[in-house]
Amino acid sequence: MEIHHYKFDRITLDPEKCFGKACIRGLRMPVASILSYLSSGMSVEDILREWPELEREDIHQALGYAAWAMEERVVPLEELGAK
């Protein structure tokens, strides 16, 4: 059963594809792969040329999804022994 992310309409999750990892539009293209290609130095144009089934907005949403997933929350902790 494919589920679309509530915030990113091109991001899908399906336990039957790619072990349930976040993918692009139901394709077997995990968001993590796109991020790896970008971090290795491939440009958006390189990726689109290599995988013509992808669209520019897919890559933008992969980046947005990664940023959303990595948001940090800072929770202050009391120092040990401080009152």
PyMOL Python script that loads the backbone (N, CA, C, O; Angstrom):
from pymol import cmd

cmd.read_pdbstr("""\
ATOM      1  N   MET A   1       0.844  -1.175   0.000  1.00  0.00           N
ATOM      2  CA  MET A   1       0.000   0.000   0.000  1.00  0.00           C
ATOM      3  C   MET A   1       0.893   1.243   0.000  1.00  0.00           C
ATOM      4  O   MET A   1       1.664   1.469   0.932  1.00  0.00           O
ATOM      5  N   GLU A   2       0.775   2.026  -1.042  1.00  0.00           N
ATOM      6  CA  GLU A   2       1.579   3.233  -1.178  1.00  0.00           C
ATOM      7  C   GLU A   2       0.924   4.390  -0.431  1.00  0.00           C
ATOM      8  O   GLU A   2      -0.273   4.643  -0.568  1.00  0.00           O
ATOM      9  N   ILE A   3       1.733   5.079   0.358  1.00  0.00           N
ATOM     10  CA  ILE A   3       1.253   6.226   1.125  1.00  0.00           C
ATOM     11  C   ILE A   3       1.998   7.460   0.655  1.00  0.00           C
ATOM     12  O   ILE A   3       3.222   7.435   0.524  1.00  0.00           O
ATOM     13  N   HIS A   4       1.272   8.542   0.401  1.00  0.00           N
ATOM     14  CA  HIS A   4       1.893   9.815   0.053  1.00  0.00           C
ATOM     15  C   HIS A   4       2.145  10.591   1.342  1.00  0.00           C
ATOM     16  O   HIS A   4       1.302  10.622   2.238  1.00  0.00           O
ATOM     17  N   HIS A   5       3.307  11.210   1.419  1.00  0.00           N
ATOM     18  CA  HIS A   5       3.640  12.013   2.589  1.00  0.00           C
ATOM     19  C   HIS A   5       2.669  13.185   2.671  1.00  0.00           C
ATOM     20  O   HIS A   5       2.292  13.755   1.647  1.00  0.00           O
ATOM     21  N   TYR A   6       2.266  13.542   3.879  1.00  0.00           N
ATOM     22  CA  TYR A   6       1.263  14.592   4.040  1.00  0.00           C
ATOM     23  C   TYR A   6       1.770  15.976   3.641  1.00  0.00           C
ATOM     24  O   TYR A   6       0.971  16.851   3.310  1.00  0.00           O
ATOM     25  N   LYS A   7       3.074  16.182   3.666  1.00  0.00           N
ATOM     26  CA  LYS A   7       3.631  17.498   3.379  1.00  0.00           C
ATOM     27  C   LYS A   7       4.303  17.561   2.002  1.00  0.00           C
ATOM     28  O   LYS A   7       4.387  18.632   1.401  1.00  0.00           O
ATOM     29  N   PHE A   8       4.772  16.438   1.514  1.00  0.00           N
ATOM     30  CA  PHE A   8       5.511  16.371   0.250  1.00  0.00           C
ATOM     31  C   PHE A   8       4.783  15.406  -0.680  1.00  0.00           C
ATOM     32  O   PHE A   8       4.890  14.189  -0.524  1.00  0.00           O
ATOM     33  N   ASP A   9       4.048  15.944  -1.640  1.00  0.00           N
ATOM     34  CA  ASP A   9       3.173  15.110  -2.465  1.00  0.00           C
ATOM     35  C   ASP A   9       3.915  14.179  -3.419  1.00  0.00           C
ATOM     36  O   ASP A   9       3.302  13.262  -3.967  1.00  0.00           O
ATOM     37  N   ARG A  10       5.206  14.384  -3.635  1.00  0.00           N
ATOM     38  CA  ARG A  10       5.982  13.503  -4.514  1.00  0.00           C
ATOM     39  C   ARG A  10       6.751  12.434  -3.728  1.00  0.00           C
ATOM     40  O   ARG A  10       7.424  11.593  -4.325  1.00  0.00           O
ATOM     41  N   ILE A  11       6.657  12.461  -2.435  1.00  0.00           N
ATOM     42  CA  ILE A  11       7.348  11.483  -1.588  1.00  0.00           C
ATOM     43  C   ILE A  11       6.344  10.402  -1.199  1.00  0.00           C
ATOM     44  O   ILE A  11       5.283  10.695  -0.648  1.00  0.00           O
ATOM     45  N   THR A  12       6.693   9.146  -1.494  1.00  0.00           N
ATOM     46  CA  THR A  12       5.813   8.030  -1.173  1.00  0.00           C
ATOM     47  C   THR A  12       6.554   7.017  -0.306  1.00  0.00           C
ATOM     48  O   THR A  12       7.780   6.912  -0.335  1.00  0.00           O
ATOM     49  N   LEU A  13       5.768   6.285   0.458  1.00  0.00           N
ATOM     50  CA  LEU A  13       6.298   5.211   1.294  1.00  0.00           C
ATOM     51  C   LEU A  13       5.459   3.973   1.025  1.00  0.00           C
ATOM     52  O   LEU A  13       4.229   4.017   1.058  1.00  0.00           O
ATOM     53  N   ASP A  14       6.136   2.880   0.761  1.00  0.00           N
ATOM     54  CA  ASP A  14       5.434   1.635   0.451  1.00  0.00           C
ATOM     55  C   ASP A  14       6.278   0.483   0.985  1.00  0.00           C
ATOM     56  O   ASP A  14       7.402   0.280   0.525  1.00  0.00           O
ATOM     57  N   PRO A  15       5.758  -0.267   1.941  1.00  0.00           N
ATOM     58  CA  PRO A  15       6.535  -1.383   2.500  1.00  0.00           C
ATOM     59  C   PRO A  15       6.948  -2.422   1.465  1.00  0.00           C
ATOM     60  O   PRO A  15       7.864  -3.207   1.710  1.00  0.00           O
ATOM     61  N   GLU A  16       6.277  -2.435   0.302  1.00  0.00           N
ATOM     62  CA  GLU A  16       6.588  -3.393  -0.753  1.00  0.00           C
ATOM     63  C   GLU A  16       7.688  -2.906  -1.698  1.00  0.00           C
ATOM     64  O   GLU A  16       8.147  -3.661  -2.555  1.00  0.00           O
ATOM     65  N   LYS A  17       8.111  -1.654  -1.547  1.00  0.00           N
ATOM     66  CA  LYS A  17       9.141  -1.091  -2.429  1.00  0.00           C
ATOM     67  C   LYS A  17      10.281  -0.524  -1.595  1.00  0.00           C
ATOM     68  O   LYS A  17      10.059   0.232  -0.649  1.00  0.00           O
ATOM     69  N   CYS A  18      11.481  -0.892  -1.951  1.00  0.00           N
ATOM     70  CA  CYS A  18      12.686  -0.333  -1.314  1.00  0.00           C
ATOM     71  C   CYS A  18      12.630  -0.425   0.207  1.00  0.00           C
ATOM     72  O   CYS A  18      13.075   0.484   0.908  1.00  0.00           O
ATOM     73  N   PHE A  19      12.083  -1.522   0.708  1.00  0.00           N
ATOM     74  CA  PHE A  19      12.018  -1.786   2.146  1.00  0.00           C
ATOM     75  C   PHE A  19      11.286  -0.700   2.918  1.00  0.00           C
ATOM     76  O   PHE A  19      11.572  -0.474   4.094  1.00  0.00           O
ATOM     77  N   GLY A  20      10.342  -0.024   2.264  1.00  0.00           N
ATOM     78  CA  GLY A  20       9.552   0.999   2.932  1.00  0.00           C
ATOM     79  C   GLY A  20      10.228   2.357   3.043  1.00  0.00           C
ATOM     80  O   GLY A  20       9.705   3.262   3.692  1.00  0.00           O
ATOM     81  N   LYS A  21      11.387   2.502   2.412  1.00  0.00           N
ATOM     82  CA  LYS A  21      12.082   3.799   2.457  1.00  0.00           C
ATOM     83  C   LYS A  21      11.310   4.837   1.662  1.00  0.00           C
ATOM     84  O   LYS A  21      10.563   4.507   0.742  1.00  0.00           O
ATOM     85  N   ALA A  22      11.502   6.094   2.029  1.00  0.00           N
ATOM     86  CA  ALA A  22      10.871   7.197   1.295  1.00  0.00           C
ATOM     87  C   ALA A  22      11.404   7.207  -0.130  1.00  0.00           C
ATOM     88  O   ALA A  22      12.615   7.204  -0.350  1.00  0.00           O
ATOM     89  N   CYS A  23      10.488   7.219  -1.099  1.00  0.00           N
ATOM     90  CA  CYS A  23      10.848   7.194  -2.515  1.00  0.00           C
ATOM     91  C   CYS A  23      10.169   8.347  -3.251  1.00  0.00           C
ATOM     92  O   CYS A  23       9.319   9.049  -2.704  1.00  0.00           O
ATOM     93  N   ILE A  24      10.567   8.514  -4.493  1.00  0.00           N
ATOM     94  CA  ILE A  24       9.990   9.542  -5.340  1.00  0.00           C
ATOM     95  C   ILE A  24       8.841   8.960  -6.158  1.00  0.00           C
ATOM     96  O   ILE A  24       9.033   8.017  -6.926  1.00  0.00           O
ATOM     97  N   ARG A  25       7.652   9.522  -5.990  1.00  0.00           N
ATOM     98  CA  ARG A  25       6.455   9.209  -6.780  1.00  0.00           C
ATOM     99  C   ARG A  25       6.210   7.721  -7.027  1.00  0.00           C
ATOM    100  O   ARG A  25       5.769   7.343  -8.112  1.00  0.00           O
ATOM    101  N   GLY A  26       6.484   6.891  -6.056  1.00  0.00           N
ATOM    102  CA  GLY A  26       6.227   5.467  -6.225  1.00  0.00           C
ATOM    103  C   GLY A  26       7.261   4.746  -7.067  1.00  0.00           C
ATOM    104  O   GLY A  26       7.181   3.532  -7.254  1.00  0.00           O
ATOM    105  N   LEU A  27       8.227   5.487  -7.573  1.00  0.00           N
ATOM    106  CA  LEU A  27       9.315   4.860  -8.334  1.00  0.00           C
ATOM    107  C   LEU A  27      10.258   4.168  -7.346  1.00  0.00           C
ATOM    108  O   LEU A  27      10.226   4.450  -6.148  1.00  0.00           O
ATOM    109  N   ARG A  28      11.059   3.301  -7.836  1.00  0.00           N
ATOM    110  CA  ARG A  28      12.059   2.658  -6.974  1.00  0.00           C
ATOM    111  C   ARG A  28      13.321   3.526  -6.937  1.00  0.00           C
ATOM    112  O   ARG A  28      14.427   3.077  -7.240  1.00  0.00           O
ATOM    113  N   MET A  29      13.107   4.781  -6.553  1.00  0.00           N
ATOM    114  CA  MET A  29      14.187   5.750  -6.435  1.00  0.00           C
ATOM    115  C   MET A  29      14.083   6.368  -5.037  1.00  0.00           C
ATOM    116  O   MET A  29      13.324   7.313  -4.823  1.00  0.00           O
ATOM    117  N   PRO A  30      14.856   5.825  -4.086  1.00  0.00           N
ATOM    118  CA  PRO A  30      14.798   6.361  -2.725  1.00  0.00           C
ATOM    119  C   PRO A  30      15.326   7.788  -2.641  1.00  0.00           C
ATOM    120  O   PRO A  30      16.246   8.176  -3.360  1.00  0.00           O
ATOM    121  N   VAL A  31      14.723   8.547  -1.750  1.00  0.00           N
ATOM    122  CA  VAL A  31      15.179   9.903  -1.477  1.00  0.00           C
ATOM    123  C   VAL A  31      16.662   9.874  -1.110  1.00  0.00           C
ATOM    124  O   VAL A  31      17.426  10.737  -1.543  1.00  0.00           O
ATOM    125  N   ALA A  32      17.070   8.892  -0.319  1.00  0.00           N
ATOM    126  CA  ALA A  32      18.469   8.783   0.107  1.00  0.00           C
ATOM    127  C   ALA A  32      19.419   8.665  -1.079  1.00  0.00           C
ATOM    128  O   ALA A  32      20.537   9.176  -1.020  1.00  0.00           O
ATOM    129  N   SER A  33      19.000   8.009  -2.142  1.00  0.00           N
ATOM    130  CA  SER A  33      19.857   7.884  -3.329  1.00  0.00           C
ATOM    131  C   SER A  33      20.071   9.247  -3.979  1.00  0.00           C
ATOM    132  O   SER A  33      21.187   9.592  -4.366  1.00  0.00           O
ATOM    133  N   ILE A  34      18.993  10.016  -4.096  1.00  0.00           N
ATOM    134  CA  ILE A  34      19.120  11.349  -4.684  1.00  0.00           C
ATOM    135  C   ILE A  34      20.073  12.201  -3.852  1.00  0.00           C
ATOM    136  O   ILE A  34      20.921  12.907  -4.396  1.00  0.00           O
ATOM    137  N   LEU A  35      19.929  12.129  -2.540  1.00  0.00           N
ATOM    138  CA  LEU A  35      20.817  12.899  -1.660  1.00  0.00           C
ATOM    139  C   LEU A  35      22.261  12.446  -1.815  1.00  0.00           C
ATOM    140  O   LEU A  35      23.175  13.270  -1.806  1.00  0.00           O
ATOM    141  N   SER A  36      22.471  11.153  -1.957  1.00  0.00           N
ATOM    142  CA  SER A  36      23.831  10.632  -2.155  1.00  0.00           C
ATOM    143  C   SER A  36      24.432  11.130  -3.456  1.00  0.00           C
ATOM    144  O   SER A  36      25.605  11.503  -3.500  1.00  0.00           O
ATOM    145  N   TYR A  37      23.630  11.136  -4.522  1.00  0.00           N
ATOM    146  CA  TYR A  37      24.136  11.624  -5.803  1.00  0.00           C
ATOM    147  C   TYR A  37      24.524  13.089  -5.706  1.00  0.00           C
ATOM    148  O   TYR A  37      25.577  13.487  -6.205  1.00  0.00           O
ATOM    149  N   LEU A  38      23.690  13.888  -5.072  1.00  0.00           N
ATOM    150  CA  LEU A  38      23.997  15.308  -4.915  1.00  0.00           C
ATOM    151  C   LEU A  38      25.247  15.511  -4.063  1.00  0.00           C
ATOM    152  O   LEU A  38      26.093  16.345  -4.388  1.00  0.00           O
ATOM    153  N   SER A  39      25.364  14.755  -2.981  1.00  0.00           N
ATOM    154  CA  SER A  39      26.520  14.927  -2.094  1.00  0.00           C
ATOM    155  C   SER A  39      27.814  14.433  -2.729  1.00  0.00           C
ATOM    156  O   SER A  39      28.903  14.826  -2.311  1.00  0.00           O
ATOM    157  N   SER A  40      27.697  13.573  -3.738  1.00  0.00           N
ATOM    158  CA  SER A  40      28.906  13.086  -4.417  1.00  0.00           C
ATOM    159  C   SER A  40      29.391  14.070  -5.483  1.00  0.00           C
ATOM    160  O   SER A  40      30.454  13.888  -6.075  1.00  0.00           O
ATOM    161  N   GLY A  41      28.587  15.125  -5.718  1.00  0.00           N
ATOM    162  CA  GLY A  41      29.002  16.128  -6.681  1.00  0.00           C
ATOM    163  C   GLY A  41      28.191  16.166  -7.954  1.00  0.00           C
ATOM    164  O   GLY A  41      28.419  17.029  -8.802  1.00  0.00           O
ATOM    165  N   MET A  42      27.244  15.247  -8.112  1.00  0.00           N
ATOM    166  CA  MET A  42      26.388  15.296  -9.302  1.00  0.00           C
ATOM    167  C   MET A  42      25.508  16.532  -9.227  1.00  0.00           C
ATOM    168  O   MET A  42      25.030  16.896  -8.152  1.00  0.00           O
ATOM    169  N   SER A  43      25.299  17.164 -10.344  1.00  0.00           N
ATOM    170  CA  SER A  43      24.384  18.308 -10.388  1.00  0.00           C
ATOM    171  C   SER A  43      22.960  17.802 -10.616  1.00  0.00           C
ATOM    172  O   SER A  43      22.744  16.641 -10.964  1.00  0.00           O
ATOM    173  N   VAL A  44      22.012  18.683 -10.417  1.00  0.00           N
ATOM    174  CA  VAL A  44      20.619  18.334 -10.698  1.00  0.00           C
ATOM    175  C   VAL A  44      20.488  17.923 -12.162  1.00  0.00           C
ATOM    176  O   VAL A  44      19.796  16.956 -12.483  1.00  0.00           O
ATOM    177  N   GLU A  45      21.149  18.654 -13.038  1.00  0.00           N
ATOM    178  CA  GLU A  45      21.090  18.342 -14.471  1.00  0.00           C
ATOM    179  C   GLU A  45      21.680  16.962 -14.761  1.00  0.00           C
ATOM    180  O   GLU A  45      21.149  16.224 -15.590  1.00  0.00           O
ATOM    181  N   ASP A  46      22.787  16.607 -14.076  1.00  0.00           N
ATOM    182  CA  ASP A  46      23.384  15.272 -14.242  1.00  0.00           C
ATOM    183  C   ASP A  46      22.386  14.182 -13.853  1.00  0.00           C
ATOM    184  O   ASP A  46      22.233  13.185 -14.559  1.00  0.00           O
ATOM    185  N   ILE A  47      21.719  14.384 -12.736  1.00  0.00           N
ATOM    186  CA  ILE A  47      20.764  13.384 -12.241  1.00  0.00           C
ATOM    187  C   ILE A  47      19.599  13.249 -13.210  1.00  0.00           C
ATOM    188  O   ILE A  47      19.176  12.138 -13.530  1.00  0.00           O
ATOM    189  N   LEU A  48      19.079  14.380 -13.676  1.00  0.00           N
ATOM    190  CA  LEU A  48      17.946  14.343 -14.611  1.00  0.00           C
ATOM    191  C   LEU A  48      18.328  13.696 -15.933  1.00  0.00           C
ATOM    192  O   LEU A  48      17.504  13.035 -16.565  1.00  0.00           O
ATOM    193  N   ARG A  49      19.562  13.883 -16.350  1.00  0.00           N
ATOM    194  CA  ARG A  49      20.032  13.266 -17.597  1.00  0.00           C
ATOM    195  C   ARG A  49      20.187  11.748 -17.413  1.00  0.00           C
ATOM    196  O   ARG A  49      19.848  10.969 -18.304  1.00  0.00           O
ATOM    197  N   GLU A  50      20.700  11.345 -16.252  1.00  0.00           N
ATOM    198  CA  GLU A  50      20.935   9.917 -15.971  1.00  0.00           C
ATOM    199  C   GLU A  50      19.627   9.159 -15.730  1.00  0.00           C
ATOM    200  O   GLU A  50      19.500   8.002 -16.130  1.00  0.00           O
ATOM    201  N   TRP A  51      18.661   9.800 -15.083  1.00  0.00           N
ATOM    202  CA  TRP A  51      17.371   9.174 -14.773  1.00  0.00           C
ATOM    203  C   TRP A  51      16.260  10.050 -15.343  1.00  0.00           C
ATOM    204  O   TRP A  51      15.692  10.870 -14.620  1.00  0.00           O
ATOM    205  N   PRO A  52      15.940   9.891 -16.627  1.00  0.00           N
ATOM    206  CA  PRO A  52      14.957  10.761 -17.281  1.00  0.00           C
ATOM    207  C   PRO A  52      13.541  10.664 -16.706  1.00  0.00           C
ATOM    208  O   PRO A  52      12.712  11.536 -16.964  1.00  0.00           O
ATOM    209  N   GLU A  53      13.259   9.621 -15.936  1.00  0.00           N
ATOM    210  CA  GLU A  53      11.931   9.513 -15.325  1.00  0.00           C
ATOM    211  C   GLU A  53      11.752  10.494 -14.168  1.00  0.00           C
ATOM    212  O   GLU A  53      10.631  10.739 -13.722  1.00  0.00           O
ATOM    213  N   LEU A  54      12.868  11.056 -13.682  1.00  0.00           N
ATOM    214  CA  LEU A  54      12.794  12.043 -12.612  1.00  0.00           C
ATOM    215  C   LEU A  54      12.532  13.428 -13.179  1.00  0.00           C
ATOM    216  O   LEU A  54      12.859  13.722 -14.329  1.00  0.00           O
ATOM    217  N   GLU A  55      11.942  14.264 -12.356  1.00  0.00           N
ATOM    218  CA  GLU A  55      11.688  15.658 -12.705  1.00  0.00           C
ATOM    219  C   GLU A  55      12.388  16.555 -11.689  1.00  0.00           C
ATOM    220  O   GLU A  55      12.668  16.135 -10.566  1.00  0.00           O
ATOM    221  N   ARG A  56      12.663  17.770 -12.086  1.00  0.00           N
ATOM    222  CA  ARG A  56      13.371  18.722 -11.213  1.00  0.00           C
ATOM    223  C   ARG A  56      12.670  18.854  -9.858  1.00  0.00           C
ATOM    224  O   ARG A  56      13.329  18.889  -8.819  1.00  0.00           O
ATOM    225  N   GLU A  57      11.344  18.927  -9.869  1.00  0.00           N
ATOM    226  CA  GLU A  57      10.600  19.069  -8.613  1.00  0.00           C
ATOM    227  C   GLU A  57      10.787  17.851  -7.707  1.00  0.00           C
ATOM    228  O   GLU A  57      10.717  17.984  -6.485  1.00  0.00           O
ATOM    229  N   ASP A  58      11.024  16.671  -8.279  1.00  0.00           N
ATOM    230  CA  ASP A  58      11.309  15.480  -7.464  1.00  0.00           C
ATOM    231  C   ASP A  58      12.558  15.712  -6.615  1.00  0.00           C
ATOM    232  O   ASP A  58      12.586  15.375  -5.431  1.00  0.00           O
ATOM    233  N   ILE A  59      13.571  16.280  -7.222  1.00  0.00           N
ATOM    234  CA  ILE A  59      14.831  16.520  -6.516  1.00  0.00           C
ATOM    235  C   ILE A  59      14.635  17.599  -5.459  1.00  0.00           C
ATOM    236  O   ILE A  59      15.156  17.484  -4.350  1.00  0.00           O
ATOM    237  N   HIS A  60      13.892  18.638  -5.795  1.00  0.00           N
ATOM    238  CA  HIS A  60      13.616  19.689  -4.808  1.00  0.00           C
ATOM    239  C   HIS A  60      12.851  19.124  -3.616  1.00  0.00           C
ATOM    240  O   HIS A  60      13.144  19.464  -2.470  1.00  0.00           O
ATOM    241  N   GLN A  61      11.880  18.272  -3.881  1.00  0.00           N
ATOM    242  CA  GLN A  61      11.129  17.686  -2.774  1.00  0.00           C
ATOM    243  C   GLN A  61      11.974  16.706  -1.969  1.00  0.00           C
ATOM    244  O   GLN A  61      11.789  16.589  -0.758  1.00  0.00           O
ATOM    245  N   ALA A  62      12.886  16.008  -2.610  1.00  0.00           N
ATOM    246  CA  ALA A  62      13.789  15.117  -1.864  1.00  0.00           C
ATOM    247  C   ALA A  62      14.618  15.938  -0.880  1.00  0.00           C
ATOM    248  O   ALA A  62      14.801  15.532   0.268  1.00  0.00           O
ATOM    249  N   LEU A  63      15.116  17.086  -1.323  1.00  0.00           N
ATOM    250  CA  LEU A  63      15.882  17.960  -0.437  1.00  0.00           C
ATOM    251  C   LEU A  63      15.006  18.517   0.688  1.00  0.00           C
ATOM    252  O   LEU A  63      15.431  18.574   1.842  1.00  0.00           O
ATOM    253  N   GLY A  64      13.799  18.921   0.348  1.00  0.00           N
ATOM    254  CA  GLY A  64      12.882  19.433   1.359  1.00  0.00           C
ATOM    255  C   GLY A  64      12.511  18.372   2.378  1.00  0.00           C
ATOM    256  O   GLY A  64      12.438  18.648   3.576  1.00  0.00           O
ATOM    257  N   TYR A  65      12.275  17.156   1.901  1.00  0.00           N
ATOM    258  CA  TYR A  65      11.943  16.050   2.805  1.00  0.00           C
ATOM    259  C   TYR A  65      13.108  15.768   3.746  1.00  0.00           C
ATOM    260  O   TYR A  65      12.905  15.538   4.939  1.00  0.00           O
ATOM    261  N   ALA A  66      14.321  15.783   3.215  1.00  0.00           N
ATOM    262  CA  ALA A  66      15.501  15.536   4.049  1.00  0.00           C
ATOM    263  C   ALA A  66      15.637  16.617   5.112  1.00  0.00           C
ATOM    264  O   ALA A  66      15.927  16.314   6.269  1.00  0.00           O
ATOM    265  N   ALA A  67      15.432  17.866   4.734  1.00  0.00           N
ATOM    266  CA  ALA A  67      15.513  18.963   5.701  1.00  0.00           C
ATOM    267  C   ALA A  67      14.437  18.802   6.771  1.00  0.00           C
ATOM    268  O   ALA A  67      14.701  18.989   7.959  1.00  0.00           O
ATOM    269  N   TRP A  68      13.228  18.457   6.345  1.00  0.00           N
ATOM    270  CA  TRP A  68      12.137  18.247   7.293  1.00  0.00           C
ATOM    271  C   TRP A  68      12.461  17.097   8.254  1.00  0.00           C
ATOM    272  O   TRP A  68      12.239  17.207   9.459  1.00  0.00           O
ATOM    273  N   ALA A  69      12.980  16.008   7.718  1.00  0.00           N
ATOM    274  CA  ALA A  69      13.274  14.829   8.534  1.00  0.00           C
ATOM    275  C   ALA A  69      14.408  15.078   9.530  1.00  0.00           C
ATOM    276  O   ALA A  69      14.475  14.436  10.578  1.00  0.00           O
ATOM    277  N   MET A  70      15.288  16.006   9.196  1.00  0.00           N
ATOM    278  CA  MET A  70      16.450  16.257  10.043  1.00  0.00           C
ATOM    279  C   MET A  70      16.269  17.430  11.007  1.00  0.00           C
ATOM    280  O   MET A  70      17.200  17.782  11.732  1.00  0.00           O
ATOM    281  N   GLU A  71      15.097  18.030  11.022  1.00  0.00           N
ATOM    282  CA  GLU A  71      14.890  19.143  11.944  1.00  0.00           C
ATOM    283  C   GLU A  71      15.211  18.692  13.355  1.00  0.00           C
ATOM    284  O   GLU A  71      14.824  17.611  13.797  1.00  0.00           O
ATOM    285  N   GLU A  72      15.929  19.558  14.041  1.00  0.00           N
ATOM    286  CA  GLU A  72      16.324  19.227  15.409  1.00  0.00           C
ATOM    287  C   GLU A  72      15.521  20.057  16.392  1.00  0.00           C
ATOM    288  O   GLU A  72      15.116  21.185  16.113  1.00  0.00           O
ATOM    289  N   ARG A  73      15.315  19.475  17.515  1.00  0.00           N
ATOM    290  CA  ARG A  73      14.681  20.175  18.622  1.00  0.00           C
ATOM    291  C   ARG A  73      15.677  20.206  19.753  1.00  0.00           C
ATOM    292  O   ARG A  73      16.240  19.173  20.115  1.00  0.00           O
ATOM    293  N   VAL A  74      15.898  21.359  20.309  1.00  0.00           N
ATOM    294  CA  VAL A  74      16.812  21.479  21.439  1.00  0.00           C
ATOM    295  C   VAL A  74      15.980  21.481  22.702  1.00  0.00           C
ATOM    296  O   VAL A  74      15.112  22.331  22.900  1.00  0.00           O
ATOM    297  N   VAL A  75      16.266  20.508  23.555  1.00  0.00           N
ATOM    298  CA  VAL A  75      15.572  20.400  24.826  1.00  0.00           C
ATOM    299  C   VAL A  75      16.605  20.630  25.922  1.00  0.00           C
ATOM    300  O   VAL A  75      17.471  19.784  26.142  1.00  0.00           O
ATOM    301  N   PRO A  76      16.524  21.768  26.613  1.00  0.00           N
ATOM    302  CA  PRO A  76      17.521  22.036  27.660  1.00  0.00           C
ATOM    303  C   PRO A  76      17.400  21.034  28.802  1.00  0.00           C
ATOM    304  O   PRO A  76      16.303  20.707  29.255  1.00  0.00           O
ATOM    305  N   LEU A  77      18.525  20.571  29.241  1.00  0.00           N
ATOM    306  CA  LEU A  77      18.569  19.648  30.367  1.00  0.00           C
ATOM    307  C   LEU A  77      19.164  20.392  31.563  1.00  0.00           C
ATOM    308  O   LEU A  77      20.085  21.196  31.416  1.00  0.00           O
ATOM    309  N   GLU A  78      18.630  20.114  32.726  1.00  0.00           N
ATOM    310  CA  GLU A  78      19.194  20.713  33.936  1.00  0.00           C
ATOM    311  C   GLU A  78      20.570  20.098  34.168  1.00  0.00           C
ATOM    312  O   GLU A  78      20.785  18.909  33.936  1.00  0.00           O
ATOM    313  N   GLU A  79      21.476  20.920  34.623  1.00  0.00           N
ATOM    314  CA  GLU A  79      22.808  20.396  34.949  1.00  0.00           C
ATOM    315  C   GLU A  79      22.675  19.419  36.112  1.00  0.00           C
ATOM    316  O   GLU A  79      21.855  19.602  37.011  1.00  0.00           O
ATOM    317  N   LEU A  80      23.492  18.389  36.070  1.00  0.00           N
ATOM    318  CA  LEU A  80      23.452  17.397  37.149  1.00  0.00           C
ATOM    319  C   LEU A  80      23.821  18.058  38.466  1.00  0.00           C
ATOM    320  O   LEU A  80      24.836  18.747  38.566  1.00  0.00           O
ATOM    321  N   GLY A  81      23.014  17.847  39.444  1.00  0.00           N
ATOM    322  CA  GLY A  81      23.281  18.374  40.781  1.00  0.00           C
ATOM    323  C   GLY A  81      22.913  19.835  40.953  1.00  0.00           C
ATOM    324  O   GLY A  81      22.952  20.324  42.082  1.00  0.00           O
ATOM    325  N   ALA A  82      22.561  20.554  39.910  1.00  0.00           N
ATOM    326  CA  ALA A  82      22.203  21.971  40.051  1.00  0.00           C
ATOM    327  C   ALA A  82      20.754  22.064  40.503  1.00  0.00           C
ATOM    328  O   ALA A  82      19.898  21.290  40.075  1.00  0.00           O
ATOM    329  N   LYS A  83      20.500  23.025  41.374  1.00  0.00           N
ATOM    330  CA  LYS A  83      19.129  23.208  41.872  1.00  0.00           C
ATOM    331  C   LYS A  83      18.722  24.634  41.766  1.00  0.00           C
ATOM    332  O   LYS A  83      17.601  24.985  42.135  1.00  0.00           O
TER     333      LYS A  83
END
""", "prot")
cmd.dss("prot")
cmd.show_as("cartoon", "prot")
cmd.util.cbc("prot")
cmd.orient("prot")
